[in-house]
Amino acid sequence: MKSFYLCPKFFENLKNYKKDQFAKDIIAGIIVAIIALPLSIALALASGVEPVCGVYTAIFAGFIVALFGGSTVQIAGPTAAFATIVAGIVATKGMSGLILSTLMAGIILILMGVFKLGTLIKYVPKTITVGFTAGIAVTILIGQIKDFLGLTYSNGIKPIETIEKIEANFHFLSTFNWQSLLVGAVCLLILIIYPKFEKKVPPSLIAVIVGALIVKFIPAINNGVNTIGELYTIPSGFPTLTIGEISFNTGDIISLIPDAFTIAILAGIESLLSCVVADSMVNSKHNPNSELVAQGLGNMASVLFGGIPATGAIARTAANIKNGGRTPVSAMVHSVILLLVVLWLMPLASLIPMPTIAAILFMVAYNMSEWRSFLKIIKEKNIINIIIMVLTFVLTVVFDLVVAIVVGLSLHFLIIIIIKKILKK
């Protein structure tokens, strides 16, 4: 088994697994599940899908990636990086388009792992990853202004692109709702201030509880703030297969190829970056090719059971490590706990106010923004690096991630070729 380069870490860990580590993995898994629940709901809404879809993603992708992955501590699930991509696919091609493109992406990821392409991550320059990550953060923040301020768009107005959202927010600013702003501001303050005093309970959970209580029991606010239950259907029970929603029409498959590659490339980059960060925290070494295969399988399982694209979640992986998780068992426990929540407690999610979701996503955007790395690259005064990073950032915001990565990488390698030719002379 050791000689097989795709050997999952779970099976390696089983050989020397001990009872005391099992206890630590259970505790870590429960804590990560508590963190993942409100985040999964928020990220699903940011992706333009039903709130429960995010939880399904954490359940199925999280478990499959833990079982077959190349990292001992990776937590997979919905992430902010996919939000704008998924929202665009759903808005233009529907859920069937998202399912099919993600299944195709899963196959691409598996092939990438089988053909040992996991090591290619080192050829993606930091200037590009910082640029598109900051760009995604900005698009998420802009996309949540509507719910944070309680704006109301006219019927038929459903902006998809970031620029369209900015224009719509300005146009409908007169519909501003003070109750929504108040709830959102209180929750945002909790998310910012609470961790300075207490770190054991996730601040997002506190914000969700406080926001729901404010809207539920203060009459002056109750009538002016939308909750998840007023806008979405919250199902309970075990998720069912969604294979019936897929259209295997040749034309649809061809039109979805670019989306499939986008999902696969982003899932690969984000997951392997998360593995690298995790390695530095626990002094381990991940198997990049096994991780890519697991991400492919996890994404396919996720959408087949009503979820959305998934990748390694750096923040949740770090939380897993800090709470004692050291084997894939903790990630499996996290998925099982979330499944139990879906089976018995998911209807409670209907009480969560939309401004609370917006506040959580504001913090997600801030934490993923890479603003420190952005400023560091600027301070280094390398004009070429600054141009590539800023161009990638702008293209991500104005157009999309595919354009940003293609242009950024093309420019990067073009400059390398030019420099090599100059040096030869």
C-alpha positions in Angstrom: 0.0 0.0 0.0 2.9 2.4 0.8 4.3 2.0 -2.7 1.0 3.3 -4.2 1.4 7.0 -4.7 -2.4 7.7 -4.2 -2.5 6.0 -0.8 -5.0 8.1 1.4 -3.8 9.3 4.7 -6.8 7.8 6.5 -5.6 4.3 5.8 -2.0 5.2 6.8 -3.2 6.6 10.1 -5.3 3.5 11.0 -2.2 1.4 11.5 -1.1 3.4 14.6 -4.3 5.0 15.7 -4.7 5.4 19.5 -7.6 5.9 21.9 -6.4 9.2 23.2 -6.1 10.6 19.7 -9.7 9.4 19.0 -11.0 11.5 21.9 -9.1 14.5 20.6 -10.4 14.0 17.1 -14.0 13.8 18.3 -13.7 17.1 20.3 -12.0 18.8 17.3 -14.7 17.5 14.9 -17.6 18.8 17.1 -16.0 22.2 17.4 -15.3 22.4 13.7 -18.9 21.4 12.9 -20.2 24.2 15.2 -18.0 26.7 13.2 -18.9 25.2 9.8 -22.7 25.3 10.3 -23.4 29.1 10.1 -20.5 29.5 7.6 -22.0 26.7 5.3 -25.4 28.4 5.4 -23.9 31.8 4.7 -21.7 30.6 1.8 -24.7 28.8 0.2 -26.7 32.0 0.2 -23.8 33.9 -1.2 -23.6 31.2 -4.0 -27.3 31.8 -4.9 -28.5 28.4 -3.7 -30.7 27.2 -0.9 -29.1 27.5 2.6 -29.1 23.7 3.3 -27.0 23.1 0.1 -24.0 24.5 2.0 -24.5 22.0 4.8 -24.9 19.1 2.4 -21.6 20.2 0.9 -19.8 20.1 4.2 -21.3 16.7 5.0 -20.6 14.8 1.8 -17.5 16.5 0.5 -16.1 16.8 4.0 -16.4 13.0 4.6 -15.2 11.8 1.2 -12.2 14.1 1.2 -11.3 12.9 4.7 -11.6 9.3 3.7 -9.6 9.5 0.5 -7.5 12.7 0.9 -3.8 13.3 1.1 -3.8 15.4 4.2 -4.3 14.2 7.8 -6.1 17.4 9.0 -7.9 18.9 5.9 -11.5 20.0 6.4 -13.3 20.3 3.1 -16.6 22.1 2.4 -18.1 25.2 0.8 -15.7 28.2 0.6 -15.9 31.8 -0.3 -13.7 31.3 -3.3 -16.5 29.4 -5.1 -19.4 31.8 -4.2 -19.3 34.1 -7.1 -18.5 31.3 -9.6 -21.4 29.2 -8.4 -23.8 32.1 -8.3 -23.0 32.9 -11.9 -23.5 29.3 -13.1 -26.8 28.9 -11.2 -28.1 32.3 -12.5 -27.3 31.5 -16.1 -27.5 27.7 -16.4 -29.6 26.6 -13.3 -28.9 23.9 -10.8 -28.7 21.2 -13.5 -25.8 23.2 -15.1 -24.1 23.4 -11.7 -24.4 19.7 -11.1 -23.1 18.7 -14.5 -20.2 21.2 -14.5 -19.2 20.0 -11.0 -19.3 16.3 -12.0 -17.1 17.2 -15.0 -14.8 19.1 -12.7 -14.6 16.1 -10.4 -13.5 13.9 -13.3 -10.8 16.5 -14.2 -9.6 16.6 -10.6 -9.3 12.8 -10.4 -7.4 12.7 -13.7 -5.1 15.5 -12.4 -4.3 13.3 -9.4 -3.9 10.1 -11.3 -1.4 11.8 -13.7 0.5 13.3 -10.8 -0.2 17.0 -11.5 -0.5 17.9 -7.8 3.0 19.3 -7.7 2.1 22.0 -10.3 0.7 24.2 -7.6 4.2 25.5 -7.0 4.2 27.1 -10.4 1.3 29.4 -9.6 2.9 32.6 -8.4 1.9 34.2 -5.2 1.1 37.5 -7.0 -1.7 35.7 -8.8 -3.2 33.9 -5.8 -3.1 37.1 -3.7 -4.7 39.0 -6.6 -7.6 36.7 -7.3 -8.2 36.0 -3.6 -8.4 39.7 -2.8 -10.7 40.1 -5.8 -13.0 37.3 -4.6 -13.2 38.9 -1.2 -14.3 42.2 -2.7 -17.0 40.6 -4.8 -18.4 38.8 -1.8 -18.4 42.0 0.3 -20.2 43.9 -2.5 -22.7 41.1 -2.9 -23.8 41.3 0.8 -24.4 45.1 1.0 -28.0 44.6 -0.2 -28.9 42.3 2.8 -26.8 44.3 5.3 -28.6 47.5 4.5 -32.0 45.8 3.9 -32.3 47.1 0.3 -35.2 46.1 -1.8 -34.7 45.6 -5.6 -37.6 46.0 -8.0 -39.2 42.8 -9.4 -37.0 41.3 -12.2 -33.8 43.0 -11.0 -31.3 40.2 -10.2 -27.8 41.5 -10.8 -25.2 38.8 -11.4 -21.9 40.6 -12.1 -20.2 42.7 -9.4 -20.5 45.9 -11.4 -24.2 45.3 -11.8 -24.6 44.8 -8.1 -22.8 48.1 -7.4 -25.1 49.9 -9.8 -28.2 48.2 -8.3 -27.2 49.1 -4.7 -26.8 52.7 -5.6 -30.0 52.8 -7.6 -32.1 51.3 -4.8 -30.3 53.0 -1.9 -33.5 54.8 -1.0 -35.1 51.5 0.1 -32.5 51.4 3.0 -33.9 49.7 6.1 -32.6 50.9 9.5 -33.7 47.7 11.2 -31.6 45.5 9.0 -28.6 47.8 9.4 -29.0 47.7 13.2 -29.1 43.9 13.3 -26.2 43.6 10.9 -24.1 46.1 12.8 -24.7 44.4 16.2 -23.7 41.0 14.7 -20.7 42.5 13.0 -19.5 44.0 16.3 -19.9 40.6 17.9 -17.8 39.0 15.2 -15.1 41.6 15.7 -15.1 42.1 19.4 -16.2 38.7 20.9 -13.0 36.8 19.9 -10.9 39.3 21.8 -12.4 38.1 25.1 -13.4 34.4 24.5 -12.1 32.0 21.9 -13.7 28.7 22.7 -17.2 29.4 21.3 -17.2 30.4 17.6 -18.2 34.1 17.2 -20.4 33.3 14.2 -22.6 31.0 16.4 -23.0 33.8 19.0 -23.9 36.3 16.2 -26.5 34.0 14.8 -28.1 33.4 18.2 -28.1 37.1 19.1 -29.4 38.2 15.7 -32.2 35.7 15.8 -33.2 36.7 19.3 -33.2 40.4 18.4 -35.5 39.9 15.4 -37.7 37.4 17.3 -38.4 39.4 20.5 -38.1 43.1 19.6 -41.3 44.1 17.8 -39.9 47.3 16.3 -37.3 45.2 14.5 -39.3 42.1 13.8 -41.4 43.4 10.9 -38.5 45.1 9.1 -35.9 42.3 8.8 -36.0 39.3 6.5 -35.0 35.9 7.9 -33.9 32.8 6.0 -37.2 31.2 6.6 -39.1 34.1 4.9 -37.0 33.8 1.7 -36.1 30.1 1.5 -37.5 26.6 2.2 -35.6 24.8 4.9 -35.9 21.0 4.4 -35.1 18.4 7.0 -34.3 14.7 6.7 -31.7 12.8 4.8 -30.8 14.4 1.4 -31.7 12.5 -1.7 -29.9 11.9 -5.0 -30.3 14.7 -7.5 -29.3 12.7 -10.6 -32.7 13.3 -12.1 -32.0 17.0 -12.5 -29.0 16.4 -14.8 -29.3 16.9 -18.6 -26.7 15.0 -20.5 -27.3 16.8 -23.7 -24.1 17.1 -25.8 -24.6 20.9 -26.3 -25.0 21.4 -22.6 -21.8 19.4 -21.8 -19.8 21.4 -24.3 -21.1 24.8 -23.1 -20.2 23.8 -19.5 -16.6 22.8 -20.2 -15.1 26.2 -19.2 -17.1 26.2 -16.0 -15.9 22.7 -15.2 -12.3 23.7 -15.7 -12.8 26.8 -13.5 -14.2 24.7 -10.7 -11.5 22.0 -11.0 -8.6 24.5 -11.1 -9.9 26.6 -8.2 -10.6 23.5 -6.1 -7.2 22.2 -6.8 -5.4 25.4 -6.0 -7.4 26.2 -2.9 -7.2 22.6 -1.5 -3.4 22.3 -2.0 -2.7 25.7 -0.6 -4.7 24.7 2.5 -2.7 21.5 2.7 0.6 23.5 2.6 -0.7 25.7 5.4 -1.7 22.7 7.4 1.7 21.0 6.9 3.4 24.0 8.4 1.1 23.9 11.4 1.5 20.2 12.3 4.9 19.5 10.8 3.6 16.9 8.3 3.7 16.3 4.5 0.6 15.9 2.4 0.1 13.8 -0.7 -1.0 16.3 -3.4 -2.1 13.8 -5.9 -4.2 11.8 -3.5 -5.7 15.1 -2.3 -6.7 16.0 -5.9 -8.4 12.6 -6.4 -10.3 13.0 -3.1 -11.4 16.5 -4.0 -12.7 15.1 -7.3 -14.7 12.4 -5.6 -15.9 14.8 -2.9 -17.2 17.3 -5.3 -19.0 14.7 -7.3 -20.6 13.3 -4.1 -21.5 16.8 -2.9 -23.6 17.8 -6.0 -25.2 14.4 -6.3 -26.7 14.9 -2.9 -27.8 18.5 -3.3 -24.5 20.3 -2.4 -22.3 22.7 -4.3 -18.6 22.7 -5.3 -16.2 22.2 -2.4 -12.5 22.7 -1.6 -10.2 22.6 1.4 -11.2 25.3 3.9 -8.1 26.9 5.4 -9.9 28.5 8.3 -11.8 25.4 9.3 -8.6 23.2 8.8 -6.7 25.6 11.1 -9.5 25.4 13.7 -9.3 21.6 13.5 -5.6 21.6 14.2 -5.8 24.1 17.0 -8.4 22.0 18.8 -6.4 18.8 18.6 -7.5 17.1 15.4 -4.6 15.2 13.9 -6.2 12.5 11.7 -9.0 12.4 9.1 -11.3 11.1 11.8 -11.9 14.6 13.1 -13.1 15.7 9.6 -15.4 12.7 9.5 -16.8 13.5 12.9 -17.5 17.1 11.7 -19.5 15.7 8.8 -21.5 13.3 10.9 -22.4 16.0 13.4 -23.6 18.2 10.6 -25.7 15.3 9.2 -27.3 15.0 12.6 -28.1 18.7 12.6 -29.8 18.4 9.2 -31.8 15.5 10.4 -33.2 17.1 13.5 -32.3 20.8 13.9 -32.1 22.4 10.5 -35.6 24.1 10.7 -34.1 26.4 13.4 -32.0 27.9 10.6 -35.2 29.6 9.3 -34.9 32.1 12.3 -31.5 33.5 11.2 -31.8 37.1 9.9 -30.3 37.9 6.5 -28.3 40.9 7.9 -26.6 38.4 10.2 -25.6 36.3 7.2 -24.3 39.4 5.5 -22.2 40.3 8.6 -20.7 36.8 8.7 -19.8 37.0 5.0 -18.2 40.5 5.6 -15.9 38.8 8.1 -15.2 35.9 5.7 -14.3 38.4 3.0 -12.0 40.3 5.4 -10.3 37.2 6.6 -9.7 35.9 3.1 -8.7 39.2 1.5 -4.9 38.7 1.9 -4.6 42.5 2.4 -1.4 42.1 4.3 0.2 40.1 1.5 -1.2 42.6 -1.0 0.5 45.5 0.8 3.7 43.5 1.3 4.0 42.9 -2.4 3.4 46.6 -3.1 6.0 47.6 -0.5 8.6 45.3 -2.2 8.4 47.8 -5.2 8.8 45.0 -7.8 6.8 46.7 -10.6 6.2 43.5 -12.6 4.8 41.7 -9.5 2.6 44.7 -8.6 1.2 44.9 -12.2 0.4 41.2 -12.3 -1.2 41.2 -8.9 -3.3 44.3 -9.5 -4.3 43.2 -12.9 -5.5 39.8 -11.6 -7.4 41.6 -8.8 -9.1 44.0 -11.2 -10.0 41.3 -13.7 -11.5 39.1 -10.9 -13.8 41.9 -9.8 -14.7 43.3 -13.2 -14.9 40.0 -15.2 -14.4 36.7 -13.5 -11.8 34.3 -12.1 -11.1 32.5 -15.3 -10.2 35.6 -17.2 -8.1 36.8 -14.2 -6.1 33.5 -13.9 -5.5 33.1 -17.6 -4.4 36.6 -18.2 -2.3 36.7 -15.0 -0.5 33.4 -15.7 0.0 34.3 -19.4 1.6 37.6 -18.5 3.7 36.0 -15.8 5.2 33.3 -18.1 5.5 35.8 -21.0 7.7 38.0 -18.8 9.8 35.0 -17.7 10.4 34.1 -21.4 11.3 37.7 -22.2 13.7 37.9 -19.3 15.4 34.6 -20.2 15.9 35.8 -23.8 17.4 39.1 -22.6 19.8 37.2 -20.2 20.9 34.9 -23.0 21.9 37.9 -25.1 
